[in-house]
Amino acid sequence: MSKKSVNKVVLAYSGGLDTSVILKWLEDEYDCEVVTFTADLGQGEELEPARIKAEKYGVKEIYIEDLQEEFVRDFVYPMFRANTVYEGEYLLGTSIARPLIAKRLVEIAAETGADAVSHGATGKGNDQVRFELGSYALNPGIQIIAPWREWDLSSRESLLQYAEAAGIEIEKKHNKSPYSMDANMLHISYEGGELEDPWTEADESMWLRTVSPEQAPDEPTYLVLEYEKGDIVAIDGERMTPAQILRRLNEEAGAHGVGRVDLVENRYVGMKNRGCYETPGGTVMLKAHRGMESLTLDREVAHLKDELMPRYAKIIYNGYWWSPERRMLQEMIDASQERVNGEVRVKLFKGNVFVVGRRSETHSLFDEKIVTFEDDEGAYNQGDAEGFIKLNALRLRIAGDRSQ
């Protein structure tokens, strides 16, 4: 990329050390105007300081946007319709936020006449892939600047030195976390520090959204979740927006120590990485959704979804949210949810979430007359099972004869 071809760039900006240095670096190295974009995805931080910092550094076009509802409605909810889990444990809290950020970066570039977009992801992680695949999918001609792959600043100390030389004011936090963290309404992730040794247990003080299961209340909390077409629309009879629902589930589940995960995952770029995640509301959503589907989905549809889910999860984890294969799978998944309507009752207790009840007045496939252990009054002829078993045993009997 020719630096002379870039006149204006949209930067995904948090106001922290990395992106503050990137802002100045872009101006110096590319001699370009910088537009900052800060997304509120429910991370729980005050975002006005990012505006103040950007103004102080002379940025003329500053975007700070509340995307919480769009994030949950258009990204989190569709993902949970598929019961998505990566490598058996990770609920994709970071992965699912990147497509929305990429979308807005590209849209703001079009609105402001920018030539390029830029991000603060390093050259070692997955986020560089996610941001850039999304950007290219939505605007094939966009230019992307990834400073961590260009500059010679290779450590936090070198960033601090650059900041000092450039007159960038860096806030010194007295109780700064030793971890690299990413937060949004769905989760918080923790990496680095003591976690780089996969044998070392995470310190209890690290966890911010959940109490220790050992310290959780001795009495459980029960919630009734109402579903329409695979999405939660109400809790205990109170209808809420998707973001309000996730926020409420985070509070209720976090208070009972639900949603902690400590894992070693396989990054798309090829390395293994140890991460800890808190996803209290999402853990409830996954469990409850499977409970609702167990009552309303046809067996073969449910099994087919389970077979496709790992592929769908890998698509999201690797950054292909905007790909044709994800869109195709999403259409199939969404079609399967037409009958996923009803209510699920969950019990939260000591780090666990249990489905303890499920019902659907309109789409339940559970027939008590057929399944009962009592007299079914002819609803099911047990004698039919003999032919069913013999037909399914045919290949086994033939193979058994040949092996004798």
Order of alpha helices (4+ residues) and beta strands (2+ residues): beta-alpha-beta-alpha-beta-alpha-alpha-alpha-beta-alpha-beta-alpha-beta-beta-beta-beta-beta-alpha-beta-beta-alpha-alpha-alpha-beta-beta-alpha-alpha
